[in-house]
Amino acid sequence: MIAIATLGGLVIGAIVMGAVLIFTGTPEACADRTIPVSTAAAQQSRTLWKEFKASAATGPASVTFSETHITSRGVEWVEEKDAPVEDLQVYLCPSGYGEATGTVSYLGRDIKVLARGTLDLSGDRPRIEVKSVEAGNLPSAVGTRIVNAILNTNDLKTLDLSVTPDTIKIVDQSVTLTKR
């Protein structure tokens, strides 16, 4: 009986500790800036992509997007996919990776999330490759597993692009995709 009570106490303690870790804290992105979101920037990103697609059909091509392009189009994509993310910001970091921050509602509470990664161009369709995730103060290994499971279940990692780039180069505040 004491063993069951102890086990029950440990389980309840773990649940409370997990809730405290998830619902507290705000992960910090690689940059301390707010990226403006606009339908005009989202439209411009689609126009740039169409030009890239046309150029790639006849030879080598490249296209460069800014954080504003990526974030604005990302906000539209989140709405199209009905993904449970608010306040999306996409940072293109000097270290060569991207970071997405946003707020996810879970159990009636808002959780600040930061996902770090890049695009995997090795397959026939580009996929978002999540390297790490921070959710509140939850350890990254746990957050990464949870977010990867959600993304895989809802097929949110695979990008349906009309042209698959050969290379990606992320630098501070911009990304360049090329097709040889």
N, C-alpha and C positions, 0 to 999 in steps of 0.2 A: 504494500500500500504506500509506504514512504517512497519507494522507488518510482511508482507511477506519479505521485505528487511532484517529486523532484523533476522527472522527465517533463511533466506538464508545465512546471515552472520554467524549465529551460526553453521549451518550445515558445511559450508566451513571451519570455524575455528576448528570444531571437527575433520574434515577429516585431516586438516593440522597437528593438535596436535597429532592425532593417527599415522600419517606417521612419525612424528618426534620421537615419542616414540618407534615405531617398528624399524626404521632404524638406531637408535643410541644406543649405549651401547653394552657391551659384558657381558652376565651373567657369573658368576664365579662358577666353579664346586667345589666339596668338596676337590679336590686335585689339586695342581699345578704341573702336570707332563704330559708329552707327552707319550702316549701309542704306542709302535711300532706296526705296522700292517704288516702282512706277510701272503702269501699263505701257508707257512709251518705251521704257528700257526693255521690257519683256518683248515688245514688238520688234525693237531694234535687234535683239538677240535672235529672233526668228529670221529677220531679214539677213543678218550676217550668216546664219546657218544656210539659208537658201543659196546665197552667193558662194559659200564654201562648197556646197553640194554640186552646184553647176560647174565650178572650177575643177573639182575632183573628178568629174565625169570625163574631162578632157585631158587631164594631166595632174601633176603635183599641185597641191593646194594647202593653204594654211588659213586659220582663223584665230583671232584673239578676242577673248571676252574679258570684261572687267567684272569686279565683284558686284557692281550694280546690275549688270546684265544677268549674271548667274543667280543672284538673290531674287531679282524680280521675276525671272522665269521660274525659279524654284518655288516661289510663293504660288504661282499659277499651277505648277505641277502638283504641289501638295493639295491644292483645292481640287484639281482634276482627279487625283487618286483618292480623295477623301481621307487623307492621312491625318491623324490626330495631332497636328503640330501647329502652334501659333507663334507669331513673332520670329519667323525664320530669318536668319542672317547667315550668309555663306562667306567665309573669309578665305582668301587665297594667300597662304602664308609664305614668308621668305624661305622657309626650310624645305619647300617643294611639295607640300601637301595642302589639302583643303580641310576646313573645319566648318561644320554647320552647327549653329546654336538655335535653340528654340525652347518653347514651353510645351510640355505634354501634360494633359490632365489625366490623373489616375486616382480612383477612389475619391473623387470630388476635390482633390488637391492638385495644385500646379507644381510640376517638377521641372526644374531647369536642366536641360540636357545639352551636352556638347559631344558631337561625333567627329572623329578625325579619320581621314582616309584619302583615297584617290580613286581614279578610274582604272579598272583592270581591262586592258584592251586586247588581251591574249585570245579571247574566244571569238565566236562569230557575232556576238552582241556584247557591247560594252556593259560592264557591271560595276556598281559602286562597291568598292572594297573598303569596308569599315575596319580600321586598324585598332581603334579604341573608342570607348564611350565613357563619359562621366555623367552621372545622373545624381544631382544633389551631392552628397558626400559619400555615395556608394562607391566601393572599390571598383576600379575600371574593369577588372576581369569579369565581375558579375554583370555590370552594366553592358559590357560588350556582348556577352552571351545573350542577354535578354533582347537587346536591340537587333542583333543579327537574326535571332529566331523570329522576331516580328517582321523584319524586312523580308526574310526568306519565305515566310508563310504567306504574305500578301504580295509576293513578287514585286516588291518595290525596289530591289537592287538592280534589276535588269532594265537597261535603257533601250527603248525602241528607237534607234537612230537610223536615218536613211543612208548615212555614210558612216562606216566604222573607221575612225582615225587610226593611223599607225603609231603615232607618238603623242604624248602629252607632256607639256612643260609648264609647271606651276611656279610662278615667281610672286613677289609681293604685289598683291592686288590685281593680278591678271593670270590668265591661263591661255596657252596657245596649243591648238590641236593641228596636227599635220597629217596629210595623206600623200603618200609617195606614188 
